[in-house]
Amino acid sequence: MNWQVETTVSDKQIRFYKENGYLTFGRIFTETELDELRDYVDDMIENLPEGKRPEQMDVPHFEHPYLFKYLTHPNVLKVIEQLIGPDILLWSSHFISKRENDGMAVPWHQDGVYWGESLDPMHVITMWLAVDESKVENGCMRVIPGSHNYRDRRYEAVNRENNLFGSEVVEADLDESKAVNLELEVGECHFHDAWTIHNSSPNVSQKRRCGYTMRYMPAHVRYPGAEWRSTHKIYLLQGEDRTDGFNSYEQVPNF
């Protein structure tokens, strides 16, 4: 395997991201770093509480400070800076691990809808890191290019037994024929906007599909979500606060 670390985002890639709401990218971590992360996640999954599925490992960095090694990695921040600017906040993270033969689907959705009025403005970029190979057969992510430009979408309920989330964009409000499969090799990543419509199919293959979503926002985003503040923390990772003191930040823990 030819493992090459990339940290430069070209002007062409930046334009593509702004126009389409997503961008596939290469490897930001070394092979050793990625192997260490996979070993750590494997241990987390093995020790999940009874009844909790590996797709449901939301905000794991709150309980596992070790993950800040990756969330604050200089290579990650260098790439994120080129996409959103030098003042960077950590909004959230989430492991979605679809086990072989039994991985849940993720319905068509926009992240910004689920976060409601927690952020002002809703300006979040998600880096989706392939802890495992992510292909069509094991449920890679799919996006609708350009869908981030149209935010007023309608939603309907879906079966929670088979889906990670309980609602999805109604069929009339998306053109599934335009969907793009974002296949990744181990260690590669892609990025998407908070309003980009995306989903993924269930994993019925013989290969697990684990991805780590690492979510960032520029430091002018205000965090007024009172209903979240008692349980959800944000972190100023680089640069300066641009909310005139409106936000309060947690200290990045030692890792």
BELJO-V451077 format. One record per helix or strand. SS is the DSSP state (A for helix, B for strand). FROM is the first residue (numbers start at 1). LEN is the number of residues. Records with the same first field share a line. If there is no record, write none. Layout:
SS = FROM-LEN, FROM-LEN
//
This chain:
B = 5-1, 22-6, 57-2, 88-11, 103-1, 105-5, 120-1, 125-6, 134-1, 141-4, 155-3, 163-1, 167-3, 179-3, 184-1, 188-6, 198-3, 203-1, 209-10, 222-1, 235-4
A = 11-10, 31-16, 54-3, 60-3, 65-7, 74-11, 111-4, 136-3, 147-3, 171-3, 176-3, 226-4
//
